[in-house]
Amino acid sequence: MASSAGCEHYVRSCLLKAPCCGKLYVCRLCHDAEENHQMDRFKVREVQCSECHTVQQAQQVCQQCHVLFGEYYCDICHLFDKDKKQYHCQDCGICRIGPKDKYFHCDKCNLCLAQNLQGNHKCVENVSRQNCPVCMEDIHTSRIGAHVFPCGHLLHNTCFDDMVKMGVYRCPLCMHSAWNMDNHWCEIDVEISQSPMPTEYQGISVKIVCNDCQAHGTVPFHVLGMKCSNCGSYNTAQEGGLIQQPQQNTEAEEDTEPDLHDQHEAPTQH
């Protein structure tokens, strides 16, 4: 329901007149949730004041009652919202949460990234043109921002927070670890050393592929995890069934085989 406080997505004091259907909605997300088509925010030309209900040209202040429609306003994206240090990136083509001097635009990723990632991230070409792999909604939104995985994939900050709360630590797209897990791998090392497998599973191995370094290998099987012998990660996937190591007791069996001569009684002495 529209109000002077805006909606669940944005804080604003106006409604957008959808250029596609002429209906009034607080934002394009509210429109898209109700209609069977999407609103093009760049084509918005008119807004309605939530206070005096005057329909007018899109602008930051109401021409009739002079209420401020939004602390931040972009006349390209027609984005009204409370001040979050937003800025419009010409290269991205949309507004981003700032402050602007804390970010740079990566041409290959086609995305604004934090300054500490400049020269220190894995580029994925046009990664920002994909939808969030968690909620499957447009990754381009100034209301929540995006989180960048070490693998270069993106998801919304809020989706990342929800993922962490659920104990998920891998990228939903490539399964690469979401952050440096070295301390956690050490904890698993200790748990495994203190939890020997039952006798019938000792000496069992399994083929794995590592989601972090993509190495393949055969490693000891343990219910707590299989460790990559290349990078030390436990973020691995099992390939095939358990492998039973051949028992080294052939010679022992031969040594205990009864002598054929012993199977016959010695001739009776008369």
Summary of the structure (lengths in Angstrom):
residues: 270
radius of gyration: 31.8
end to end distance: 118.3
largest distance: 137.5
contacts: 720
relative contact order: 0.07
helix: 20%
strand: 25%
